[in-house]
Amino acid sequence: MKIQNILLIALLFTAINSIQAQNTATFIIKDKADNDTLFGANCILKNTSIGTSSDENGICQFKDIPNGTQTLEFSYIGFESVEKHILFH
């Protein structure tokens, strides 16, 4: 099986809010090859217990993200994982 890349539409649909050091980020996970959204992709904030999976529209949302540079990892069976480093403040 050919490993494909996950296209992460992060910056277009990212909502990062800072309210008393509680940040929120929303992402849409898509197949880079055909732009289809991916249902059930794993979305993890590394080195924490924060994680979720994408819904039927490919949307995954993180809540209560600590301030500082955080590493977000997105994975899906048969696809190559993607890591993004984002500064929250």
N, C-alpha and C positions, 0 to 999 in steps of 0.2 A: 504494500500500500504506500502510495506516495504521501509523504508528510507535507502538509500545507501550512502556510502561515495564517495566524489569526490577525485580521485587520482590526485594530482597536481605534474606534472613533472616540478618542478621549477628550481632546481639547474642544471639539465642536459641541459636545454635549456634556461637558464637565461642569457640574455645579459645586463649587468649593465655597463653603460658608464658614466663617469663623465667629462662633458665638461661645464665649467663655471657654475657649480652647477645645470646643467640640466641633469638628469639621465633618462635612458630608461631601462625598464625591459620587457622581453617577456616570456610568460608562455604557456604551452600546458595543457589544461584541459581534463582529461580523467575519464571515469567510472572505478572505482577501481575493480569492479567485472569482467568485460570483456575486459578492456583496450581500449574500443571504445572512440574516441574523442567526445566531447560534443559541438555541435553547439548552439550558443546563450546563453552560460553561462554568468552570470553577473560578472564583474570584477571591483571592486571598491577600490579606495585608500581612506580609511576612513578619516573622518574629513577634506575632501577637496571636490572640485567639479570635481575631475578627476575620470572618469569611462569609461568603454568600455564593449563590449561583445565579446565572442569568435567567430571566423569565422568558415567556414565549415570544417576546419582542426583542430578545437579546440584551435586555437592560439589566445591569447589576448595580446595586447601590451600596455604598459603605456609609456607616454612621459612626459617630463618636471616634473619629480618627484623631490620634494625638498630634500635637504640634511637632514640627520638625520635618526632616526629609524621611519619607516613608517609601518602602518598596512594595509595589502592588504586582501580584503575579496572576496571570490569566492563562488557563489551560483548558483543553478540550480533547477528548479521545481522538486520535488520528491526526492531530495538529501539533505544531511546534508551540511550546509555551512562550509567552511574552512577559517580560518584566519591564515596569516603568517606575522611575524614581520621581517622586513629586514632593515639592516643599509645601507644607501646610503651616499656616501661621494665623 
